[in-house]
Amino acid sequence: MKIAIMGAMPEEIEPLLKHFANYKTIDYAKNKFYTVDYNGHDIVIAYSKIGKVNATLTAATMIEKFGCDTLLFSGVAGSIDEDLRVGDLVVASKLSQHDLDITAFGHAHGFVPEGSVYEATDVGLINIAKEVASEKNILLKETIIATGDQFICDVSKKEWIKKTFDAGAIEMEGAAVALTCNNLHIPFFILRSISDAADMDASFSFDEFLESSARISADFIVSMVDKIID
């Protein structure tokens, strides 16, 4: 088994690199990929940089060049559900692109031509996450996550995304990773720790809670890896 672990920013993979400690660094496609031999299994860690294009490139590289057969994403997200608080862990049941708009042709917001509005996450990995959460006595919330190339800090936009996609959280990479993995038949899992409420104070909250929220997500991902390879 060869597991890919992705984040979008350095802060999102730093806790992982600290945990695994012994890794090799490979430069490829203007990015760095960190390879780890962990209990007889190969792990490849990388941060994509922000946005859907970068996320697609990194996910495809980890699968096609490095041969990863499972992908786990660890990072932070903004909440658009009043029940989600900073530090809460959320797993994506499915993901959509909230900024994809071809409604002029009669399609729903987020619809991908020759595809659909949503990309579903691997059920087996979600069940493993639920086992980890139960063992750690952690409340893990399952929700639809909406992705777009925008940092949302506008209440009206937040409410529109929530209503249109029935989403509980928003971020900037997940749906691109989901589309890539599903098209290449690779099981994937998207975990996010809430860092802000996607409102007028979002930028301040994001900066303040980025590292702590990223650490919460990364710690959970490590426990999932242990259970997957056990």
Phi, psi and omega per residue, in radians:
M1 nan 2.445 3.105
K2 -2.270 1.969 -3.007
I3 -1.792 2.260 2.998
A4 -1.648 2.347 3.009
I5 -2.136 2.055 -3.085
M6 -1.951 2.609 2.871
G7 -2.341 3.114 3.102
A8 -1.785 -0.508 -3.056
M9 -2.218 2.774 3.115
P10 -0.946 -0.682 -3.110
E11 -1.084 -0.436 -3.076
E12 -1.427 -0.393 3.099
I13 -1.881 -0.196 -3.125
E14 -0.964 -0.768 3.103
P15 -1.086 -0.541 3.116
L16 -1.212 -0.755 3.126
L17 -1.145 -0.633 3.075
K18 -1.142 -0.669 -3.113
H19 -1.193 -0.860 -3.059
F20 -1.378 -0.473 2.972
A21 1.113 -1.084 -3.071
N22 -1.582 1.828 -3.114
Y23 -2.528 2.765 3.058
K24 -1.868 2.541 -3.114
T25 -1.882 2.232 3.116
I26 -2.103 2.198 3.092
D27 -1.580 2.206 3.130
Y28 -2.760 2.407 3.073
A29 0.914 0.790 3.128
K30 1.015 0.594 3.111
N31 -2.540 2.985 3.105
K32 -2.054 2.345 3.101
F33 -2.104 2.272 -3.046
Y34 -1.896 2.069 -3.093
T35 -1.805 2.419 -3.053
V36 -2.310 2.385 2.943
D37 -1.707 1.908 -3.016
Y38 -2.145 1.868 3.133
N39 0.910 0.729 3.099
G40 1.456 0.085 3.130
H41 -2.110 2.599 -3.140
D42 -1.602 2.348 3.065
I43 -2.203 2.378 3.059
V44 -2.080 2.184 -3.090
I45 -2.029 2.411 3.088
A46 -2.770 2.676 2.916
Y47 -1.931 2.403 -2.965
S48 -1.442 -0.410 -2.828
K49 1.441 2.819 -2.932
I50 -1.272 2.499 2.978
G51 1.922 2.801 -3.035
K52 -1.189 -0.673 -3.129
V53 -1.139 -0.832 3.111
N54 -1.062 -0.712 -3.136
A55 -1.121 -0.724 3.115
T56 -1.097 -0.818 3.136
L57 -1.035 -0.800 -3.090
T58 -1.195 -0.776 3.127
A59 -1.073 -0.788 -3.135
A60 -1.123 -0.664 3.116
T61 -1.133 -0.750 -3.130
M62 -1.128 -0.551 3.135
I63 -1.444 -0.878 -3.003
E64 -1.416 -0.734 -3.115
K65 -1.496 -0.757 -3.045
F66 -1.663 -0.119 3.043
G67 1.282 0.440 3.128
C68 -1.209 2.415 -3.107
D69 -1.976 0.042 3.051
T70 -2.589 2.437 -3.127
L71 -2.234 2.252 3.069
L72 -2.044 2.306 3.118
F73 -1.930 2.274 3.135
S74 -2.157 2.224 -3.138
G75 -3.055 -2.802 -3.099
V76 -2.087 2.849 -3.129
A77 -2.647 2.852 3.035
G78 -1.644 2.533 3.129
S79 -1.568 2.368 2.964
I80 -2.136 0.282 3.083
D81 -2.104 2.154 -3.065
E82 -1.075 -0.280 3.120
D83 -1.472 -0.148 3.126
L84 -1.711 2.220 -3.101
R85 -1.974 2.824 3.077
V86 -0.983 2.266 -3.121
G87 1.687 -0.296 3.100
D88 -1.129 2.515 3.075
L89 -1.686 2.292 3.102
V90 -2.234 2.454 3.042
V91 -1.962 2.417 3.142
A92 -1.374 2.144 2.987
S93 -1.343 -0.654 3.025
K94 -2.771 2.906 -3.040
L95 -2.376 2.656 3.125
S96 -2.431 2.817 3.083
Q97 -1.750 1.815 -3.047
H98 -1.272 -0.277 -3.114
D99 -1.785 0.147 3.078
L100 -1.586 2.049 -2.989
D101 -2.339 1.760 2.971
I102 -2.137 0.680 3.131
T103 -1.121 -0.348 3.101
A104 -1.076 -0.360 -3.140
F105 -1.791 0.249 3.056
G106 1.539 0.151 3.131
H107 -1.644 2.789 3.085
A108 -1.265 2.733 3.020
H109 -0.984 2.375 3.104
G110 1.515 -0.093 -3.100
F111 -1.188 2.294 3.084
V112 -1.738 2.103 3.133
P113 -0.901 2.384 -3.066
E114 1.101 0.326 3.128
G115 -2.449 -2.298 -3.099
S116 -2.654 -3.110 3.101
V117 -1.341 -0.628 -3.026
Y118 -2.058 2.624 2.987
E119 -2.027 2.133 -3.082
A120 -1.455 2.515 3.107
T121 -1.494 2.710 -3.137
D122 -1.110 2.144 -3.084
V123 -1.145 -0.675 -3.139
G124 -1.050 -0.721 3.127
L125 -1.225 -0.621 3.072
I126 -1.093 -0.725 3.130
N127 -1.134 -0.656 3.057
I128 -1.087 -0.728 3.116
A129 -1.072 -0.690 3.124
K130 -1.141 -0.637 3.077
E131 -1.119 -0.783 3.122
V132 -1.078 -0.779 -3.141
A133 -1.069 -0.721 3.131
S134 -1.130 -0.758 -3.141
E135 -1.156 -0.582 -3.128
K136 -1.588 -0.056 -3.081
N137 0.999 0.791 3.133
I138 -1.923 2.386 3.072
L139 -1.416 1.954 3.117
L140 -1.880 2.123 -3.090
K141 -1.811 2.362 -3.133
E142 -1.780 2.305 -3.087
T143 -2.701 2.890 2.967
I144 -1.386 2.352 3.105
I145 -1.973 2.326 3.117
A146 -1.823 2.382 -3.065
T147 -2.049 2.481 3.051
G148 -2.849 2.766 3.127
D149 -1.453 0.915 -3.139
Q150 -2.583 2.391 2.952
F151 -1.521 1.937 -3.022
I152 -1.465 2.133 3.068
C153 -2.469 0.614 -3.108
D154 -2.233 2.156 -3.034
V155 -1.082 -0.735 -3.103
S156 -1.160 -0.695 3.105
K157 -1.161 -0.710 3.096
K158 -1.017 -0.811 -3.114
E159 -1.181 -0.616 3.113
W160 -1.124 -0.777 3.139
I161 -1.115 -0.760 3.137
K162 -1.045 -0.799 -3.100
K163 -1.234 -0.735 -3.044
T164 -1.247 -0.673 -3.033
F165 -1.968 0.011 -3.097
D166 0.971 0.638 -3.042
A167 -1.594 2.690 3.088
G168 -1.891 -0.303 -3.100
A169 -2.591 2.753 3.137
I170 -2.323 2.575 3.083
E171 -2.749 -2.858 -2.948
M172 -2.213 0.166 -3.085
E173 -2.413 -0.531 -2.892
G174 -0.948 -0.832 -3.085
A175 -1.150 -0.541 3.088
A176 -1.192 -0.724 3.070
V177 -1.100 -0.748 -3.127
A178 -1.069 -0.813 -3.139
L179 -1.095 -0.748 3.125
T180 -1.072 -0.866 -3.099
C181 -1.143 -0.759 -3.132
N182 -1.130 -0.688 3.132
N183 -1.179 -0.497 -3.140
L184 -1.737 0.128 3.070
H185 1.048 0.774 3.114
I186 -1.984 2.130 3.085
P187 -1.101 2.408 -3.087
F188 -2.446 2.886 -3.075
F189 -2.596 2.301 -3.139
I190 -2.028 2.011 3.101
L191 -1.987 2.320 3.114
R192 -2.312 2.468 2.990
S193 -1.854 2.293 -3.049
I194 -1.211 2.229 -3.112
S195 -1.980 -0.286 -3.101
D196 -2.845 3.019 -3.087
A197 -1.847 0.261 3.088
A198 0.931 0.672 3.140
D199 -2.130 -2.811 -3.079
M200 -1.129 -0.377 3.128
D201 -1.711 0.167 -2.993
A202 -1.048 -0.743 -3.074
S203 -1.128 -0.623 3.124
F204 -1.252 -0.764 3.138
S205 -1.122 -0.721 -3.112
F206 -1.045 -0.854 -3.138
D207 -1.074 -0.682 -3.074
E208 -1.244 -0.675 -2.994
F209 -1.879 0.034 -3.099
L210 -0.946 -0.953 -3.033
E211 -1.162 -0.752 -3.120
S212 -1.189 -0.688 3.121
S213 -1.186 -0.698 3.109
A214 -1.110 -0.660 3.135
R215 -1.147 -0.702 3.105
I216 -1.058 -0.803 -3.135
S217 -1.135 -0.785 -3.104
A218 -1.121 -0.723 3.120
D219 -1.047 -0.704 3.131
F220 -1.163 -0.721 3.140
I221 -1.080 -0.701 3.115
V222 -1.054 -0.743 3.115
S223 -1.130 -0.621 3.077
M224 -1.149 -0.736 3.101
V225 -1.011 -0.783 -3.140
D226 -1.034 -0.686 -3.124
K227 -1.313 -0.624 -3.135
I228 -1.132 -0.732 -3.064
I229 -1.577 -0.081 -3.107
D230 -1.169 nan nan
